[in-house]
Amino acid sequence: MLKIVAKSKIKEGMLDQYLAAVKPLVLGSQAEEGNVSYTMNILRGSENVVAFIEVWKDQAAFEYHIKTEHFTTILPTLKDFVEEGFPAEFYEEVEF
């Protein structure tokens, strides 16, 4: 499984608009066949640091995801809300 954490710091006073903008992205991503989990999260103790936490069945499912209409149309609009972006972190699950 592929796990991704993609954090951003949202501009002051824009969190509600940001969350409204990402809702269709989250719902569309959750409906994808290769998606295990896709959530929007707010850092505890912070009012403007958010993270997508995603779990994909495999790399192919993620590659499909980044070509979907909801990803390619919504993601570019989010930069208007972001004060600071952080590089996405990609993790492979360790199976024991």
C-alpha positions in Angstrom: 0.0 0.0 0.0 1.0 3.6 -0.7 0.4 6.2 1.9 0.7 9.9 1.3 0.8 12.9 3.7 0.4 16.3 1.9 0.5 19.3 4.3 -0.2 22.9 3.7 -0.5 26.1 5.7 -3.7 27.9 4.7 -3.8 31.7 4.6 -5.3 33.4 7.6 -9.1 33.6 7.5 -9.4 31.3 4.5 -9.8 27.9 6.1 -13.6 27.6 5.5 -13.3 28.5 1.9 -10.4 26.1 1.5 -12.4 23.2 3.0 -15.4 24.0 0.8 -13.0 23.9 -2.2 -11.5 20.5 -1.3 -14.7 18.8 -0.4 -15.4 17.6 -3.9 -11.8 16.4 -4.3 -12.0 14.4 -1.1 -15.4 12.9 -2.0 -14.3 12.1 -5.5 -11.1 10.5 -4.4 -12.8 8.4 -1.8 -15.0 6.9 -4.5 -12.1 5.8 -6.6 -11.7 2.0 -6.9 -8.0 1.9 -5.8 -8.6 4.2 -2.8 -8.3 2.8 0.7 -8.7 6.1 2.6 -8.6 9.7 1.7 -9.1 12.4 4.4 -8.6 16.1 5.0 -7.2 16.8 8.5 -6.5 19.8 10.6 -3.4 19.8 12.8 -4.4 19.9 16.5 -3.7 23.2 18.1 -3.5 24.9 14.7 -6.2 26.9 12.9 -4.6 26.8 9.5 -2.3 23.7 9.0 -4.0 21.0 7.1 -3.0 17.6 5.6 -4.5 15.3 3.1 -3.8 11.8 4.4 -4.2 9.3 1.6 -3.9 5.5 1.4 -3.9 3.9 -2.1 -4.0 0.2 -3.0 -0.8 0.6 -5.0 1.2 3.0 -7.2 -1.1 2.3 -10.2 -4.2 3.5 -8.2 -2.3 6.7 -7.3 -1.3 7.2 -10.9 -4.9 6.9 -11.9 -6.0 9.3 -9.2 -3.7 12.1 -10.4 -5.3 11.9 -13.8 -8.9 12.1 -12.7 -11.0 15.2 -13.5 -11.6 16.0 -9.8 -7.9 16.0 -9.2 -6.8 17.9 -12.3 -9.5 20.6 -12.0 -9.6 21.2 -8.3 -5.9 20.9 -7.2 -4.7 23.9 -9.2 -7.3 26.1 -7.6 -6.1 25.4 -4.1 -2.9 27.4 -4.5 -5.0 30.6 -4.0 -5.7 29.5 -0.4 -2.2 28.3 0.5 0.3 30.4 2.4 3.0 27.7 2.4 3.1 24.3 0.9 5.2 21.4 2.0 6.5 18.5 -0.1 4.2 15.6 -0.1 5.6 12.6 1.8 5.2 9.1 0.3 5.3 6.0 2.5 5.2 2.3 1.8 3.6 0.2 4.5 5.9 -2.3 6.3 4.2 -5.7 6.5 5.1 -8.0 9.3 
